Amino acid sequence: MHEGNKLGRGDFMPEKLGIGFAGTGFVNTFHAKSFVTIRDAEITGVYSRTMEKGKAFASFCDQLGVGKPKPFTDLAEMVRDPSVDAIWIGNPNFLRLETVETIVEEITQGKGELKGISCEKPLARNVKEAEELVRLIKKAGIPHGYLETNVFMPAVVRGKEIAWRRGAAISGRPYLARSAEEHSGPHSAWFWVGKNTGGGVLTDMMCHSLEGARFLLTGPDEEKDFLRLKTVSAEIATLKWSIPRYAEALKKRFGREVNYVREPAEDYAKAVVTYETKDGDILMAESTNSWCFMGPGMRLIFELIGPEYFMEINDLKPILHLFFSREVRGKAGEDFVEKQSAEQGLMPVLDDESFIYGYQSENRHMVESFLKGKMPRENWYDGLFVTKMLMACYMSAEVKKKLNFPPPGLENFIPKVQKGTFDPRSVIEGV
């Protein structure tokens, strides 16, 4: 823990939390950018399996002004480093369990002392892994945060506050939440492989959408268990990336590891879940997610509907747009919006994605919680619940019917997509 800096009138700046990043990929670049606005923390360490990537990420953090992290290729060594007070886990899903095992072993053996661990979504690839992760973090005995940006997005938080304060207070609680997150596909090869990710787009993005919908449907003064999940219905398909020419494009881009002719993951998923409140009200959440959406960039949509009110969020309708004619030709990039797919025409521009998508609010909350020794409002118990929802959705899609929650066998269920036996043509078969 870093000492506070003395200010005028005898006041002190809060202690800074030294954070070690596990992983140097796409999502941790977003997290690093968000720390530009967080005063009470700095990035002091970064773990990567290769020193080259670790040094590059450390340099990136230095340029941002968010710390001068020491690069590590030994995770246990980073945990033991006295400048590291907390770990942010953002490495691939298939490394999640061994990462936490290493961290917890150092803590329980008294070799490392941490004030908290935050883990990127999804918590795990299946329920069995998620339950083991929760067991491990309880053994460590420290606060834990689940990095789910949707419940920290300023527009979502502000929209919920107004909808409940003005709409629900007068006409009744909202009863329907709709959410969608769609883009043209992940950046990294491992993400496209079901056994590595735990599935396809349902695992990758429905975790965002269903948890965001639950957040909107839960009253500001209600505990999360006030909503009881009752049924789950879902469907998955591979609509674009199993088409031969697009499957070949993936292979050329990522190599033989990604073969959507032989071993596809779903690029489209939809789900409807029903909740019953403790007062007996029936609520519904609808989620649609895809890696086969072609538009200006990632589309993130929320709707909240009540008896006499309606809320809408769409990140592709920002206040800033830029138009470029066909005479303006530049190299491809992501300087307008995440998963950007064009550089011409009328393009939406998100002026600060780390703010708009919730990374700043999320990480500020985690830092403040850990410094106070408190459990964050979004933690690994939520991550476990979300994993159970996702696996129930896969079960529903495989048996092609609505399921009561929790369905029998959920704890040991592994989706066909994760096992590499998913048949995209099964979507055209009925019961």
N, C-alpha and C positions, 0 to 999 in steps of 0.2 A: 504494500500500500504506500502510495506516495504522499508525503507530507503536504498539508495545505500551505498556501502562500498568504502572507500577512497583508491585509488591506488597511484602509484608514479606519479610525475610530475603534480600533481593537478588534474588528471583525476578521474572520478567516474565510478564505475560499475553501469549499468542501474538499476533502481528500479526493484524489483521483484514483479511479479504478484502472489498474493495468490489465489489458486484455490480450490474450493470446488467441490468434486465429488458427483453427485447424482446417486447412484447405486454402487453395489460392485460385479457385475457379470463379465462374461468372457471378454467382450469388454473393461471394465474399467481396467482390469489387463493389457491389451495391452497398453492402454493409460498411465497407471502409469509407465510401463517399459520405455516408450519413453521419459519420463521426465528426465531420467538419463542424457540425452545429451542436455537438454534445461537449459541454465544458468539463464535465466531471470524470472524463475517461480519456485514455490514450492507448493506442495499440502498441504493445511492448514486445510481442513475440508473434512469429508466424511459423507454423509447421507445414512442411511440404515433403513429399517423398523424394523430391530432387532439390538439391541446393540451388540450382539455377533458377527454378521457379520461385523458391523461397526468397532469394535475393531480389528478383524482379518485383515481387509483390511488396517486399520491404521498401524498395525504392519508390514504388507507387504510393505507399502510405506516407513516406517522407515528403514527396512532392505535394501531396494533399495537405500536409501539415497536421496529420492526425497521429503522429508518433514516429519514432525511429526504431521499428521492431527488429529484434534479433532473429535471424532465420534459423530454424532447426530442422534437421532431418530425423530427429529422435523425439517423438511426442512426449515420452516420459521425461526427458531432459527439460522440455519446455514447461511441463507441469511443475517440476522442481524449482524452476527459476524464480527467485524471490521477487522479480519485477512483474510477474504474471499473477494476478489476483483472480482472474476468471477466464473461462474458455468459451469461445464462440465456435461451435461445430458446424462447418459448412462444407464438409467433404462429401464424396458420393455416398448414396444410400447403402451400397453394399459394404462400405467400410465403417458404417455407423456403430455397429455392435462392438467390433474390436477396438475402435477408438475410445468408446466409453469404458470398456473393460480396462484399457491401459490407464486412463485418467483415474478411475476409481481405485485401482490397485495402488497407485502412488499415494492417493489420499489416505486410504485405510492403513497403509504401512507407515504413515507419518512422514513420508518423504516430500509430499507436496501439500500446500495449504491454499485452498481456494474459497472464495466467497460465493461462487455461483458458477453454473454452467448453462449456457443457452444452446439450443439445438435447432437447426434449420428444419423446416417442414420437408417431407412428412417425417414423423418421428422414426418410423421403421417400415420395412417392406411387408410385414404381415403382423398379425396379432401376437404370435409367439415371440417374435423379436421385440415388439413394443413392450410386452409385459416384462421381458428380461431387462430391458433398459430401465423401466420404472423400478424394478427390484434393485438394480445396481445403484441408481441415484438415491434411493431411500437408504441403502447401505452406506453411501457416502455421507448422508446427513446434512446436505447443503441445499440452499434454494436452487431451483431450476426453472428456466424459461423456455417456452416453445415459440419459436420464431415464425409466427403466422401473421404476415403483414396485413391481410385484409381486415382484421379486427382492430388495427391501429391506423388505417387510412384516414386522414383528416376528414375527407368528404363523407366516409361511412360513419365515423364517430359523430360528426356534426349533424349529418342527416338524421341519424338515429335519435340524437338528443332533441331535435326540433319535432320530429314525427311523434315521439312519445309525449313530449311536454305539451304540445298544442293539439295534436290529432287524437292520440290515444286517451289523453286525460278527459276529453269531451265526448268522443264518439265510440271509444272502445279500442282494445288492443289490436295491433296488426295481425292478420291471419295468414298472409301469403308473402313469402320472400322468393324472389327469382334472382339467380346469379349465373353469370357466364364468364369464362376466361378462355380466350381462343387466340391462337397464333399459328404460325406456319411450321413450328417444330423446334426442338431444343438445339442448343449450340454444340453440345459435346456428344461424342459417340456413345459413351456408356449410358446416357439417358435414353437412347433409342432401344436398348436391349432389356427385355422384360425381366430376365433373371437378375440384372444389376439394379434396376430401378424398383422392382417389385410389381411392375405392371407397365402400362403405357400412360396415356393422358389422364386416365381416371386417377391413378396414383399421383401423378405429377401436379395436376391442376384442380381436380375436384376436391382435394384436401383444402384448398383455398376457399372454393365456392361454398361448400357445405358448412364450413366453420363460420364464414362470413354471414351466411344466412341465419345460422343459429344465434349469432351475436345480435343481429337486427331484430329477431323475433323475441329475444329475452329482454324483459323490462329492465330499466336502469336500477331498480331497487330489488330485483329478483336474483336469487342464486341460480347458477347454471342448471342445477338439477330440478328447478321448477318446471322445466320442459323435459318430458319423458319421451324418448324416441320409441315409437310403436311399430312402424312398418317401413320397409325399404323396397323400392322397385327401381331396377336399372337395366340399361341396355348398352352394349359396346359394339363397335365396328371398326374396321380398317377401310376407310373410304378412298383415300388418296394414295397413301404410300405403299400399298400392295399393287397398284397399277404398274405394270412392268417397267415403263419408262421412268417412273418416279422411284421405284425400287432400285433401279440401276443407278439413278442419280445419287441416292443415298450411299450406295456401295462405292461409287467414285469419290464421294465427298469424305466418307469416314473409313473406307476399307472393308475388308471381308467380314469384320466383326458384326457389321450391321447388314443383315440379309433379310429383307422383308418379303422375299419370295418364299424362303424356307422357314423363317422364324419371326413373324411379325408381332408387334404389339398393337394395341388399339390406338387409333388416332382420333377417335370420336367416342364420347360417352355422354349419357344423359341419365339423370336420376330424379326420383321424386321420393321424399321422405316425409312421414307424418309424425307430428308430435301431439301429445296430449299434456296440457298443463295440469298442475295440481288442483286447479279449479274446474277441470273438465273441459276446457276449451280445446278445439281441434285446430291445429296449425299445420301448414304445409310449406315445404321448401323445395323448389325446383332448381336443378343445376344442369347446365350444358357446357361441355368443355371439348376443345378440339385442338389437334396439331395440324389440321387440314384447312384452317381458315386463311383465306387470302384477302388481305386488305392493307391499309397503310402500315399497320403494325399490330402489336398486341391489342386486343379488344377486351376491356374489362367492364362488365355491366352489373349493376345491382338495381333491383326494384323492390320496394316495400309497399304493400297495399293493405289498407285498413278500411273500415266502414265508410269513412268520409274523407280519405286522404290518400296520397300516392307520392312516393319518393323515387327518383331516378338518378342513377350515376352512369356516365359513359365516358371513359377516358379518351375516346377518339373524338370527343366534342369539347376540346379545351378552349380557352379564350384566345389562344395564339394559333394562327395558321399561316403557312407560307406557300405561295404559288411559284412554280418554276416551269417555264415553257419548255418545249422540246429542244430548244436551242441550248439549254443549260444542261450540260452533261458532266457529271462528276463521278467519283468512285463511290461504290456502295458503302454504306455505313449505318450506324445506329445513333446518329446525332439528333434525330427528331423524336423518335419514340422507340421503346424496346421492341425487338423483333421486326424492325423496320424492313419493308419489302420494296420500297420505291424511293426515288429521289426527284421525281418530276410530278407535275400536276399540283393540285391543292392538297397540301400535306398538313396534318395536325402536328403540333410541336408541344411537347411537355417540357416546361421550362426547368423543372427540377424533379426528376423521377424519384429520387430517394425520398423526397418529401411527399409527393403525390401518392406514391405506392405504399407509404407508411413506414419505410425503413427508419426514418429519423425518430418518429414517435415511438416505434417499437423498441429501438435500441436505447433511447433515453429512458423509457420505463424500466427496461431490464437493468440498466446501470444504476438508476436510483433505487430500485428494489434491492439489488445486491449490496449496495453501500449501506442500506438501512437494515440488512439482514432479514428482509421480508421475501415471501414467496410472490413472484410476479402474478398478475391476474390471468395470464395465459402461460400454462406450464405443462409439464410432461403428462400430467393426468389428462389434460385436454388432448395432447398428442395421441395418447392411448385411445381415448374415445373416438377421435377422428379416424384412427387406423381401423378400429372396429367397424365404423360406418363404411369405410371404403371397402373392407373385405366383405361386408354384408352386401354391398352393391355388386361386387364381382360374383358372389354366390347367386344373387338374384338374376344377373345377366346369364349365368351359366345354366341355371335351371329354368329360366324364362318365366318367372312368376314373382308376384309380390311376396315378401317374406316378413314374418313377425320378427321383431328385434328383441333380444339377440337370437339369431337362428342357431339350431343345434350344430355342433361341430365347428363353430366360428374360431375357437382358440387354435385349432390345428390346421385351419384351412389355408391352402396355397393356391392362388389363382392359376388357371391354365396359362395365362400370359406369362406369369413368372416361371412356370415350369417349362415353357417353350412348346406347349402343345395346343395353343390357341388356333382355331380355324376361323379366319375372317368370314367365310361363307356361312357360318352357323347363324349369322344374323337373319338370314332369309328363311330359317326353319322355325316353325311354331311348335307348340306343345302337342 
